[in-house]
């Protein structure tokens, strides 16, 4: 029923667009000069909508229309990299807000001095995964470090993971309860009233794969367990698809080992201002806009390249 409802909504939106187009054609055929100004405005709005629909048509993967799980992990670079992870968290939360998506932090581990070590965010909205899959990989920051007394230039790295949220009734991923080990512990926090007195945080270990997932944002142990299961199902789905892709690549003679290595994108704040995506060569000098969540140009360039 969910699939039928989504298809019905898609078809109806195209029919509405078609009717709007026909109405404009009929008005234009009247050749009434007094209607020119209104027609030009309507045509501009229609063209903008068509561009948006054209962009959405590139999101045709099996999970592109689904919600997403976004995980950010601080990499090499010490305190600077943990601060960079927090900057990325802010960037994606602002992007989600601008898109009208709902963002919920499922798990967050603070850094020792500043920033964060890791964070997992559930982003709910149509095509959330389709847009965000362009962000998967290592992100590199070059700047004058605010944590260096000599104010020297530092390079920091953070890993961004993007997973589709898998519905609990998805037959493709089955989790045997006997394969799970669950530990509960007290949520970590800033101290005072922010620290849970009860053991509500949950750590799930999937014994066959060794995957460990923690969730501690909710005050209920049951809610944290449900969120941990959401993340675990998404990670198991990613492993399953990665294995298939590797098998196909080996058969084609194109297999290369996937490693946590070279960056997909660089954000340079010193000695000049530039954000550059190394996969598409798309770049912009407006680094502040990007860090404030304006990712449309970067995402669109990646998606256009991926469908060629």
Phi, psi and omega in degrees: 000325178297318180293317179299316180298318180295319180293319179298318179296320180294315180297316181297323180294324178289324177295319177298318179298317180297316179296320178298318179297315180297321178298319179294322179296318179296319178294320180295324181291345177289340178055042180262114184297331181292343180267354188304312184299313180295321179296318180298320178295317181294320180294318178299318179294321179293319178296320178296320179293322179295320176299318179296318179292324178297320178295317180294331180294338177286343180269073186244014178290166185298335182240007186301327183278357187273171172290166184230155169248125182246124178239135179239131180234126175295140181246218180294139178132003175061224182299323179299319181289327177291324175293323178296320177299321178292324177296320178293321177302312179299319181299313182287327177294321178291322177298314181299318180297319180294331180277352183080019179272155175268130179241130180229124179280119182269325183205139182212127177244117183288154173281164182294315183255319182200167175068211181212154177277320179199157176208143175239125185237131173268123180244115185252126179168155182296128181071018179302314180292321180301318177290313190284344180296343176289346186264356185290123178144193182267130179249132186245134179242132175239122182199171170281121188289127175284353181256003179255121182300330180273358178056044180275165180282133180235152174245128182237154181230147174216144179259129177250125176251140178228124182231145174285141175283123183264128179300145183299336181260015180290120185290343184290332180238116177242133179243118177282122180306331180289345180270002184251138171243125183245128174243145176241148181205170180282138179294140175276151181199191184278355180108173178065226183285349183281344182268132179287134177278338179257157180279090181252340180289146185235137173238117178256132176243122176271104190301315182299325183254343182080007179291132178243129180233132176240145174219129184218013186280330182274157179275352181253132178298323180296316179296319178295324178293317179298318179294322178296321177295323177300314181292318180298316180299320179295319180292322178294322177296319179297318179298317181299316180289324179296321179296319178296316181296322179294320179298316179296318181295321179296317179298326179277351183077025183241012187291131172228144183293131178278123182230152175281084188225254190296144184284151175270336185209143177242137177244107183253120179252349177203137010273000176221173183252119179195140168242125183229130174267120186282349178275325185249348185069009176290135179216156178214148178268353181271074184294324182296320179297318179297313180293343175269007174106005179275087185251003187303314182298317180294316180293316182296319180298319179294314183293321178296322180290323185288341180263359180288000000 
